[in-house]
């Protein structure tokens, strides 16, 4: 251990550098990043959105941000695999904490998330959001599109999330985003789909049985070809993974890919212009030995790894 310091989430002098404390102790920020409401100078902001009032099956994703942070602690001390580098030597990352939501007034939730996300995006930093159920991606997409214009969507998911609704649902954010011109369906793609919905809105789909037969490199190529250089938002619903690799989620669907394969796909997205990303639907009450939370934390780390490499390329 390099020093006697602990609780790097609070004692860190700046936003760079790894922590040097036991993986089993200390304050639980994401990968031991400094907790702060000051985001000046940050390359990326980690932000939790503990909301699960939009689920159609098992609740519990409101505890997802806590679980992902806890699972991420073991990832900080060593050079981060598979990026062969200490991400935080050059990548300045702050953990902004969680979004404050009023559990008595869920109708205010969309605007609260969008407003806070828009404020954070004004800093110019990459916003990495930890859900929460998949509804939270809808206001996040609105905030990103307000900054960048209509964007491409890369969605790792067992579900299309194109169901019609006028209310708050985790199964309809894609329908809202297409109908309101937030995403470009001709540049968007869904990976791992294992259910059917009434509409596909022209979005390209790679079904679960298809990606079972594809190499990770072929999936990554299909994503790059579809997004076509357009600014892209990546959303990763943990139920994209087979329940064997992610049991802790609200709507598990058998027949999905492994965490290893999907992490390999993410690893190969370095040349896509990713402007924001999230990991959603981790519900630790149904997890075992943190399997799902560890997978979620690895997805979140992958976003930061790609960002670190992009920064290194200048």
N, C-alpha and C positions, 0 to 999 in steps of 0.2 A: 504494500500500500504506500503510495507516494507521500502521503501526509496524514495528519491526524484529523483532518476535516471530515465532517459528515453532513448530511442533509444539504447536498449540493443544490437542491432545488431552491434553497433559501440563502445559502452561504456563498454561492458562486459570485465571483467578482465581475464576470462578464458573460457573454453568450457563447464564447468559444471554449474548446477544451473538454476532454472527457472527465467524468467524476472518478474519484479514487476512494470508494467506500464499498463495504460488503454488499453483495447483491441481495442479501436477505434482510437488510436494515436500511434505515434512512427514509426521508420523505419521498413519497411516491409521485413524482412528476413523470412525464413521458421521457424515458431514457435519461433520467436525471437532469433534464434541462431546467434552467432557471425559471421559476415561477415569477411572472412579472406582468403588469398591465402596461408596461412601457415597451413598445415594440420597435422603436427607432433603431435602425441598424440591423434588424433581423432579416435573414434570408427566408425564413419560414416561421410560421406561427402554428402551434398545435392548439386546437380548441375543442373542448368537449361539448356535446349537445345531448344532455341526458333526458331524452323524450321518447316515450313509447305508447302514447295514448292513441296512436293511429293504427295499431296492429289489428289484424283480422284473426289471429290465432293466439299464440302464447305470448303474454307480456313479459317484460323483464329487461328489455334493451336499454332502459334508462340507466341501468348499472353497467352498461358497456364501457363508457369512458374510464370508469374506475378499474375495471378488469383489464382493459388494454394497457393502461398505465402500469398496473402491478406486474403484468406479464413482461413488460418492456424492460424492466430493471436489469435483467441479466444480459441485455444486449449492449450495454454501454461500455464495459471495461475493456473489451478486446477490439481489435480492428473489425469493422463490420462486414460480415460475410453477406453476399458474395462480391462485395465491392472492393475488397483488398485495400481498404483505407480507413483511417480514423475520420469518420464523417465530420466530426466537430472540430477538427483542426482548422478547417476553413469555412465550414458551414455554420452560420450563426442562427441558432434556433431557440425560440422562447416558448414555454408552455404558458398559455394565456389563462389556463383554468377553464371553467365551464360557463356556458350560457345560462343566465338566470331566467327561468321560465315560471309563469304563474300557473300552478296546477289547478287553480280554480277557474281559469279562463283560457281554455285551450284554443279558443278562436283567436286569441292574440298571438299565439305561438308563431305562425308563419311570418308575420311582420316583425316580430322581435328578432327572430333568427336572421332574416334578410337585412334588417337595419344594422345589427351588430356585425354581420359578415361584411357588409359594405364598408363600414367604418374600418375594419381590419384590413381590407383590401386596399384602401387608400394609402397604406404604408408602402405598398409595392411588394410586400412579402407574399410568398406562396402560402396559401391557407390550407392546412391539413386538418380536417374535421373528423372527430371521433363520435359516431352515433352510439345510441339512439337508433330508432327504427328508420326505415328508408324514406319516410315522409320528409325527413329533414333535408334530403337532397334537393327537394323542390325549391325552397327559399334560397338554398345555397346556389343553385343554378341561376336563379334570378339575379342574385348579387353579382355573380361572375359575368353573366351576359350583359349586365348594365355597364360593366367596365370594358368588356372585350367585344361586345356585339354577339350575335347568334354563334353558338359554339358547337363543336362536335362532342358527342357523348360516347364514352367507352364504358359499358356497363357489364360488370361481372356479376351474374345473378342466375338463380334458378327460375326466376319469374320475369315476365315482360314488364309488369307494372304499368300496363296500359288500360286498366279497367276504368270505366267512366264513373265519375262521382262529382258531386258539387260540394262535398264535405272534406274532412281531413282523413286521408287514408294512405297507408304506406304502399298501396298497390296501384296508384294512379299518377305518380309524379311525372312519368314519361308522357302520358297523355296530355297533361297540363302543359308540359314543356314544349311539345310539338305544336299543340293548338294555339299557343300564345307566341310562337316564333322564338322561343328561348334557345332551342337546339335545332340544328340542321339535320333532319332525319336522313338525308342523302349522304351525310358524312358521319353517321352514328352507327354503332355496332353493339350487339349484346352477345355475351359469351357465356355458355353453360346452361342455356334455357332448357328446362325440363317440365314445363307446363304450357298450357295454351290459354290465350286470352282473345277477346273478340276482335281486336285490331292489332296490326303490327306497324302501322303508320309508315311503311316503307323502310323501316330500319332493318339493316342486315342482321340476321341471327345465325349464330353457331350453336346448334342444339347440343345437349349433353352427349348424345351418341356420336355426333360428328367430331367433337373435340377429343373423344376417347380414341379415335383413329388418327388424330393429327399430332404431329410433333409440336412442341412448344414454339419452335422457331416458325412453323407454318402459321400458328395462331397469331403470333406477333406480327408476321408479315401481312396477314389478313387485316389486322387492326391498322397497321401503317398505311396500307393501300386504301382502306375505307376512309380514314380521317384525312388523308391527302394533304397534309401540311397545315390543316386548319387548327386554330387554337382549340384545345381539347380539355374537357373535364373528365376525370376518371372516378367512377364510383364503384366500390367493391362491397357488394352484399355478401356477408360471410356464408350465406346459404348457397352461394355458387359452389362451394366445396361439398363433396359428399358428406353425409352425416358422420361417417367414420372419422373424418378429419375435422368436423365442426359440429358436434352434437349440441352445443350451447347456442341455439338460435330459435326463433319463434316459429318458423315455417320450414322445417327441414324437408328436403326432397331427395330420395335415393337416386343413385345413378350419376352422381357428379364426379368431378375430377379431384385429384389429390392436391393437397396444399403445395407439395413440391412442384407439381406441373404448373400451377397457376403463378407461383412465385417466379418460376423460370420465365414464364411469359412476361410478367412485369419487368423482370430484369432486362428484357430485350426491347423495351419501349423507350430507350434513351433518346432517340432521334425524333420522337413525337413531341409536339409543342404543348406539353401538359401545363395548364395554367392553374389547376386546382384539383384536389382530390379528397375522397373520404373513405372511411371504412365503417360500415353500419351493420346493425342487426346482431351484434354479439350480446347474448343474453346469458350471463354466467350462472343463473339459477339452474340451468339445464346442462351445464358443462360438467366435464369430469377431468380432474387434474390439470385444469387450465388449458386443455387442448385447444379450444376455440379461441380463447383470449391470446394464447401464444401465436396462433395463426394470424389473428387480427393485428397483433403488434408487429409481426413480420411484414405484413402488407404495408402498414404505416411506415416502417423503416425503409421498405423498398422505395416508397415515394421520395423519402429524404435522400436515399442513395442516388437515385436518378438526378435529383436536384443538385447534389454535390458534384456529380460528374459533369453536369451541364455548366455549373459555375467554373469548374476546372478548365473546361473547353473555352471559357470566355464568352 
